[in-house]
Amino acid sequence: MITALHNLQLISDGTIASGKAVLLKGDQIIDVIADKDIPQGAIRIDLNNNYLAPGLVDLQVYGSGGKLLGSFYQEAALAQMEDDFLLQGTTGFLATIGTNSDEIFEKVIVAAKNYWDKRKGNFLGLHLEGPFLNPLRKGAHLAEFMHKASLDKVKRWLELGGGVIKMITIAPELQDNEVINYLNDQGVILSSGHSNATYKEGKGFLNKPVKAVTHLYNAMPQMHHRDPGYIPAIFEERPYTSIVADGVHVDFAMIRLAKRELGDKLFLITDAVTETTEGTYPLHELRGNHYVMPPHYTLSGSCLTMLKAVQNCVEHIGIELAEAINMASLYPAQLIGATNKGKIAKGFVADLIVFDQAFTAKGVIFKGLTKTT
């Protein structure tokens, strides 16, 4: 049976179009046509002239509903994330764990592997943010757990995960080439973060083979006119680069600069955590629109949703809505090789979000099935 979504504003691949209908069959988009050409017999769903966009993709998010993955390292934490994020329109995400003990990392990896065949499907794998980071740029991470990677350890973790580890944030300047090359050869996306790299070092490893950068501006050396540091290397090499668009982690003016320099390589993440009283990081405290971690009240995460990040890009940065959607869907999907996500086009998976002009989610379609928000 064919389902036809109509009376909508279609956002896809950098454009907004009216007068279109999207045809779904099973979990696939089978065509995008003029609404006057909807075939007879199709089930019609009127979207009341709301926006229809590709489902959002968050490559860095740590937990939800009081279950922080690094503290509540059980399958239930991943199930909670899937349920909560799906209602927000996030139809794909990498569950993230920050720097922690080897024991906790391995418990998270095992939980994710065991959950894989039970998942709804918006859980796309793990992002390990650490422990192979630079203590000089620790941010809210615990420096006592940071260390240089060994080939034996990364091999063990990848074997333990059986393919569930999709992305690892590292400080490349501290790692041996054999480790970097091994991870890259295994198809793990390497992202540079919590790095103290120089301009020269960044020019040496960005896209060679480190193809991404984690949360631009945060936990990295800042620009200086006599010591340019790492950021100008990022702007010149233009790897895929994530940013937290909440106005707290990064001022909106600096996001505008990053967008100008990085274009279609800049993408949105939430970097969202949740309050918890368990585990190594038990004290994330909500302060207005962000989280901090005592005793020094270091900025430790956001309370963003992906749709709110899109709204901020439009209302505070001046990015066109269709391009902001690309930053929250198409570009992260391209980075992780999800070639059937991020657009509303024939052959793409029917993962979609419906929202109104106030950026309120009105509905989510996941694998062709409607979810209630």
Secondary structure, 3 states (H helix, E strand, C coil): CCEEEEEEEEEECCEEECCEEEEEECCEEEEEEEHHHCCCCCEEEEEEEEEEEECEEEEEECEECCEECCCCCCHHHHHHHHHHHHHCCEEEEEEEEECCCHHHHHHHHHHHHHHHHHCCCCEEEEEEECCCCCHHHCCCCCHHHCCCCCHHHHHHHHHHHCCCEEEEEECHHHCCHHHHHHHHHCCCEEEECCCCCCHHHHHHHECCCECEECCCCCCCCCCCCCCCCHHHHHHHHCCEEEEECCCCCCCHHHHHHHHHHHHHHEEEECCECCCCCCCCCCCCEEECCEEEECCCCEEEEECCCHHHHHHHHHHHHCCCHHHHHHHHCHHHHHHCCCCCCCCCCCCCECCEEEECCCCCEEEEEECCEEECC
